[in-house]
């Protein structure tokens, strides 16, 4: 009776964790993947330079300076004034990013899924997220104008940012929004009407419909440089806002480490993002 009472006490809910050791468990042999983050698509870049466009370690981009030639009245018999367009340029040099992966032979043999393949897959996600981070910090944060909002974004904030672009003859095409700004938009009555929401295909690709003709694209706060980006929004002209240069796409090199009885891989990437024309970007900053 004493032994039976001891077992009953172990199995009771009032006893410690020891009782759970007697209950059979099944370990699920399918890995549940992490959630995919909302990232900025490359289609929003004004230009993309791939490896074949960059013969050396960098590429120079030439820009025509706006409003640098004037047409004047010429009196009869007077000399026609000389004027010409002006140009500037900047250099894009992709930066190397990388991560190494090492998996022991025992783990490869004993794991329920291919650990090396899955780890490489996760690394690929991190590179994609790094691209969004670099677009935000290296390109969009070099804005020409800023609208300071209040606790929540307003319609007036959006239209003022659009006007900043239009004052410089750019055409607002895109509204990038962080998560807090997105929540603000969802609570503005004007944008919750059925004809303003957009279609399901757009939602599944990260697009949220259109606002005043702007494609609304949300970016993950967890892919942004810091959580403060959740309070930011950017209005851009996608034809002039920023450029991307990729000297080396994400490249995987598998190799063995027999001394350590490991399989390994090195994953590298050479990439840079830069603003093209600052006045084609306006930032909205909410508190």
Order of alpha helices (4+ residues) and beta strands (2+ residues): alpha-beta-beta-beta-beta-alpha-alpha-beta-alpha-beta-alpha-alpha-alpha-beta-beta-beta-beta-beta-beta
